[in-house]
Amino acid sequence: MKVIIVEDEIPALEKLERYILKYDSDIKIVARLSGISETVDWIQSNEEGFDVAFLDIQLSDGLSFDIFNQVTINKPVIFVTAFDEYAIDAFKVNSIDYILKPITFSDVSKALNKLKNLKTFLPPDSLERAAKAFSGPKLKDRFLVKLGSHIHSIKIPDIALFYAEGRTVFLLTYSGKKFILDYNLETLLEILDAQVFFRANRTFIVNLNAIDNVILYSNSRLKVVVKVAIEKEIIVSRERVGDFKSWFAGD
């Protein structure tokens, strides 16, 4: 069995790893991860490279639930946390157990026994198929962003648009503040309300409520003027004009 551990406290990670290997020395710890962005990147490259994930909930860059908003996890998850108030949220995703810190070997053994029993009594791949059915991206109502050493929560109604510069994606608020996001535009489209946000071209996703004017542009394109200052023009690409008009009309 292949295991990944997401834990930002080294002593806690080492203790958990020690108990897992004590339970079964043949288990392989294939990744030791400490944050949301790092975990998302690893899973995107190793979607089938593990059998179960042990996740701490409160990480240095936010709550690990945010991982599920950025990438699909089709494997069983065991949460390990010092806080009991997240139990309901944990079982809304594909969690099979919820261990409270300080952990004991008995806690870890019971969780792994539960996993083993589920795999024994359920048809092959049923856990993964069930996880896939319940772990689709949820629509976001806020984004966690970092500014220096501070973490802020930006609510959807405060966001005017998203845009990309190279491989970096920014969130721009109505107040003109911009923040770097650990998402690409394709992923954002899966977790944003399609009635509110529209991808105008390869660079911009705009909020319907941020649009101040729409102007006919050359080559059958449209120019979108928004209520916030931005250096680049937002041009709806010709192949998206029809969809944009339907979206803008509320069809």
C-alpha positions as a printed Julia matrix, in Angstrom:
251×3 Matrix{Float64}:
   0.0    0.0     0.0
   1.23   3.48   -0.91
   0.58   6.36    1.48
   0.98  10.13    1.28
   1.14  12.3     4.39
   0.25  16.0     4.37
   1.48  17.53    7.63
   3.36  20.8     8.21
   4.71  19.94   11.68
   7.8   17.73   11.43
   7.41  15.98   14.84
   3.77  15.14   14.05
   4.72  13.87   10.57
   7.51  11.68   11.95
   5.24  10.27   14.66
   2.5    9.44   12.17
   4.95   7.83    9.78
   6.43   5.76   12.62
   2.98   4.45   13.62
   2.02   3.64   10.02
   5.18   1.61    9.48
   4.77  -0.04   12.87
   1.33  -1.18   11.72
   2.78  -2.63    8.5
   6.44  -2.29    7.56
   5.59  -3.05    3.92
   3.62   0.17    3.56
   5.44   2.72    1.42
   5.34   6.42    2.3
   5.56   7.83   -1.21
   5.23  11.53   -0.36
   5.66  13.78    2.67
   3.98  17.11    1.92
   3.5   20.21    4.04
   1.14  22.59    2.26
  -1.84  23.02   -0.05
   0.02  24.17   -3.15
   2.69  21.49   -2.82
   0.05  18.78   -2.35
  -2.03  19.93   -5.32
   1.07  19.92   -7.56
   2.06  16.43   -6.39
  -1.4   14.91   -6.85
  -1.78  16.45  -10.3
   1.4   14.64  -11.33
   0.74  11.42   -9.37
  -3.03  10.92   -9.45
  -2.75   7.12   -9.28
   0.48   7.05   -7.31
  -1.03   6.42   -3.88
  -3.72   4.35   -2.16
  -4.63   6.51    0.85
  -3.84  10.02    2.08
  -3.34  11.14    5.67
  -4.18  14.85    5.83
  -3.71  17.35    8.61
  -6.47  19.98    8.37
  -4.87  23.21    9.52
  -1.79  23.79    7.39
   0.47  26.83    7.25
  -1.16  28.05    4.02
  -4.81  27.3     4.89
  -7.19  24.39    5.47
  -6.51  21.15    3.61
 -10.15  21.11    2.44
  -8.98  23.65   -0.15
  -6.98  20.85   -1.8
 -10.27  19.22   -2.84
 -11.33  22.46   -4.56
  -8.23  22.45   -6.72
  -7.73  18.8    -7.61
  -9.86  15.65   -7.68
  -8.84  13.02   -5.13
 -10.23   9.6    -5.96
  -8.61   7.83   -3.02
  -9.65   7.31    0.61
  -8.58  10.04    3.03
  -7.83   9.85    6.76
  -7.83  13.24    8.47
  -5.49  13.89   11.39
  -6.09  17.09   13.35
  -6.05  18.72   16.76
  -9.52  20.18   16.19
 -12.84  18.36   16.35
 -14.98  21.1    14.75
 -14.08  19.98   11.22
 -15.5   16.46   11.49
 -18.67  17.18    9.52
 -16.73  18.92    6.74
 -14.28  16.01    6.64
 -16.98  13.48    5.88
 -18.39  15.63    3.09
 -15.3   14.63    1.14
 -14.0   11.08    0.76
 -12.87  10.61    4.34
 -12.99   7.2     6.01
 -11.71   8.29    9.44
 -10.98  11.34   11.59
  -8.13  11.08   14.09
  -7.71  13.67   16.83
  -4.25  14.7    18.0
  -2.33  13.74   19.99
  -2.48  10.57   17.96
  -1.79   7.11   19.3
  -0.73   3.91   17.61
  -4.18   2.54   18.43
  -5.82   5.41   16.5
  -3.71   4.78   13.43
  -4.22   1.02   13.61
  -8.0    1.38   13.82
  -8.04   3.71   10.81
  -5.91   1.37    8.72
  -7.96  -1.62    9.84
 -11.09   0.2     8.69
  -9.46   0.82    5.32
  -8.43  -2.83    5.05
 -11.92  -4.03    5.94
 -13.54  -1.72    3.42
 -11.27  -3.03    0.7
 -12.01  -6.63    1.77
 -15.8   -6.41    1.82
 -16.36  -4.0    -1.05
 -15.84  -4.78   -4.75
 -12.47  -3.84   -6.3
 -12.07  -0.11   -6.94
 -15.4    0.65   -5.22
 -13.74   3.05   -2.77
 -12.15   4.95   -5.61
 -15.4    5.02   -7.58
 -17.34   6.24   -4.56
 -14.7    8.88   -3.88
 -14.9   10.02   -7.48
 -18.68  10.34   -7.25
 -18.55  12.56   -4.17
 -15.35  14.52   -4.71
 -16.24  16.65   -7.72
 -15.17  20.28   -7.49
 -17.44  22.45   -5.32
 -18.26  26.0    -6.23
 -16.08  28.39   -4.28
 -17.54  31.13   -2.11
 -14.13  32.53   -1.14
 -10.42  32.21   -1.85
  -7.53  32.15    0.59
  -4.69  34.4    -0.55
  -1.3   35.23    0.87
   0.12  38.71    1.26
   3.57  38.52    2.77
   3.23  36.46    5.94
  -0.52  37.09    6.17
  -3.4   34.97    4.86
  -6.6   36.69    3.76
 -10.01  35.33    2.77
 -11.48  37.03   -0.3
 -15.21  36.51   -0.85
 -16.56  35.91   -4.35
 -18.69  39.1    -4.42
 -15.5   41.12   -3.85
 -13.75  39.68   -6.93
 -13.97  41.61  -10.21
 -11.96  39.26  -12.38
  -9.14  36.74  -12.71
  -6.33  36.99  -15.23
  -3.17  35.18  -16.22
   0.3   36.51  -16.92
   2.31  33.61  -18.24
   1.77  30.76  -15.8
   0.82  33.08  -12.93
  -2.86  33.71  -12.2
  -4.07  36.79  -10.35
  -7.28  37.65   -8.54
  -8.33  41.31   -8.82
 -10.79  42.82   -6.34
 -13.14  45.74   -6.89
 -10.88  47.81   -4.65
  -8.01  47.25   -7.09
  -6.02  44.82   -4.97
  -4.49  41.84   -6.74
  -3.31  38.55   -5.31
  -1.55  35.52   -6.75
  -3.61  32.31   -6.78
  -2.45  28.68   -6.82
  -4.94  27.88   -9.6
  -4.9   27.88  -13.37
  -7.78  29.37  -15.35
  -9.06  25.94  -16.39
  -9.43  24.86  -12.75
 -11.07  28.15  -11.83
 -13.79  27.55  -14.4
 -14.69  24.29  -12.65
 -15.14  25.91   -9.23
 -16.71  29.26  -10.17
 -20.4   29.86  -10.77
 -20.8   29.85  -14.57
 -23.72  32.24  -14.29
 -21.48  34.85  -12.68
 -18.08  34.29  -14.31
 -17.17  33.96  -17.98
 -13.83  33.25  -19.65
 -13.53  35.98  -22.27
 -10.26  34.68  -23.75
  -7.13  32.79  -22.79
  -6.19  35.5   -20.29
  -9.33  36.78  -18.53
 -12.24  35.43  -16.51
 -14.66  38.28  -15.73
 -17.39  38.73  -13.16
 -20.74  39.68  -14.7
 -21.25  42.29  -12.0
 -17.9   43.91  -12.81
 -18.83  44.69  -16.41
 -19.44  48.39  -17.04
 -19.8   48.31  -20.82
 -19.53  46.01  -23.84
 -18.35  47.54  -27.12
 -18.35  46.15  -30.66
 -14.74  45.55  -31.67
 -12.92  44.71  -34.87
 -13.19  41.29  -36.57
 -16.58  40.55  -34.98
 -15.12  40.6   -31.49
 -16.28  42.4   -28.34
 -14.43  44.65  -25.93
 -15.42  44.38  -22.28
 -14.97  47.43  -20.06
 -14.89  46.66  -16.36
 -15.4   48.78  -13.26
 -11.8   48.43  -12.09
  -8.59  49.8   -13.52
  -6.6   47.27  -15.53
  -3.77  47.84  -17.98
  -4.78  45.3   -20.63
  -7.91  45.38  -22.78
 -10.39  42.55  -22.3
 -11.34  41.33  -25.75
 -13.82  38.5   -26.15
 -12.3   36.19  -28.74
 -14.39  35.67  -31.88
 -15.17  32.01  -31.14
 -16.52  32.98  -27.69
 -18.72  35.91  -28.77
 -21.88  33.81  -29.19
 -21.48  32.15  -25.81
 -20.68  35.52  -24.22
 -23.84  37.12  -25.59
 -25.97  34.24  -24.28
 -24.26  34.44  -20.87
 -24.55  38.24  -20.74
 -28.26  38.0   -21.63
 -28.85  35.37  -18.95
 -29.92  32.68  -21.43
